[in-house]
Amino acid sequence: MENQEPTREEINALKSATLLEFGATWCGYCKAAQSTITSELSHFPNIRHIKIEDGKGRRLGRSFQVKLWPTLIFMKDGVELKRLVREIDAGELRLGLALITADQAPL
């Protein structure tokens, strides 16, 4: 996970499909979700994936009202369209990824 987190303004300014993943390296739920997240993202190479180390004093997580980890936020052009929290289901993850890439041309 990145040490230098982007600002909320930087996230809001991102164009195209972005998946924000809030979590912590020591979080059991986060570790358990990694294989599912990696596997599903492999089918969507056009999606920007930003992993954010969350915790006390981390402003970006607070600005998105993240309370549990992992929290996946599906964004398109700086707008949140969907979120998944805690136990990540592959089918729901795939639906979220498809939602934010619906009108994108493939690579």
C-alpha positions in Angstrom: 0.0 0.0 0.0 1.2 3.5 -0.8 2.8 5.6 1.9 1.9 8.9 0.2 -1.9 9.0 -0.1 -3.5 11.2 -2.7 -5.7 14.1 -1.6 -9.5 14.0 -2.0 -9.1 16.7 -4.7 -6.7 14.6 -6.6 -9.0 11.6 -6.4 -12.0 13.7 -7.5 -10.0 15.0 -10.5 -9.2 11.5 -11.8 -10.7 10.7 -15.2 -12.0 7.3 -16.2 -12.5 4.2 -14.1 -10.8 4.0 -10.7 -11.0 1.5 -7.9 -10.0 2.8 -4.5 -9.0 0.1 -2.0 -8.9 1.2 1.6 -7.3 -1.2 4.1 -4.4 -2.0 6.3 -1.5 -4.4 5.7 -2.2 -6.2 9.0 -6.0 -6.5 8.4 -7.1 -10.1 8.1 -10.1 -9.2 6.0 -7.9 -7.2 3.7 -5.5 -10.1 3.3 -8.3 -12.6 2.7 -9.7 -10.3 -0.1 -6.5 -9.9 -2.0 -6.7 -12.9 -4.2 -10.3 -12.1 -5.2 -9.4 -8.5 -6.0 -6.3 -9.4 -8.0 -8.2 -12.1 -9.9 -11.1 -9.9 -10.9 -9.0 -6.8 -11.7 -7.0 -9.0 -14.2 -10.1 -9.0 -16.4 -10.3 -5.1 -16.4 -6.9 -3.8 -17.4 -8.2 -0.3 -18.1 -9.1 0.3 -14.4 -6.8 2.4 -12.3 -6.4 0.6 -8.9 -5.2 2.7 -6.0 -4.5 0.9 -2.7 -4.6 3.2 0.3 -3.3 2.4 3.7 -6.0 3.6 6.0 -6.1 4.2 9.8 -6.1 6.8 12.5 -5.3 10.3 11.2 -5.7 9.3 7.5 -7.8 12.1 6.0 -8.7 10.4 2.7 -10.4 7.5 4.4 -12.3 9.9 6.6 -13.4 12.0 3.7 -15.0 8.8 2.2 -16.4 7.8 5.6 -14.5 4.5 5.6 -15.3 2.6 8.8 -14.4 -1.0 8.0 -11.7 -2.7 5.9 -11.4 -3.5 3.2 -13.6 -0.8 1.6 -13.6 -0.8 -2.2 -14.9 2.4 -3.8 -15.8 2.2 -7.5 -15.4 5.6 -9.2 -15.8 7.0 -12.6 -14.6 10.5 -13.5 -14.3 11.3 -9.8 -17.8 10.2 -8.8 -18.5 7.2 -6.5 -20.8 4.8 -8.2 -20.6 1.8 -5.9 -18.8 0.5 -2.8 -18.1 -2.9 -1.2 -17.2 -3.2 2.4 -15.5 -6.0 4.5 -16.2 -9.4 2.9 -15.6 -9.1 -0.8 -17.7 -11.3 -3.1 -16.2 -12.0 -6.5 -19.5 -11.5 -8.3 -20.3 -8.2 -6.6 -16.7 -7.0 -7.3 -17.1 -8.0 -11.0 -20.4 -6.1 -11.3 -18.8 -3.0 -9.8 -15.8 -3.2 -12.1 -18.1 -3.6 -15.1 -20.2 -0.7 -13.9 -17.3 1.8 -14.0 -16.0 0.6 -17.4 -19.4 0.3 -19.1 -18.7 2.8 -21.9 -14.9 2.5 -22.1 -13.2 1.2 -25.2 -10.9 -1.8 -24.5 -7.2 -1.3 -24.6 
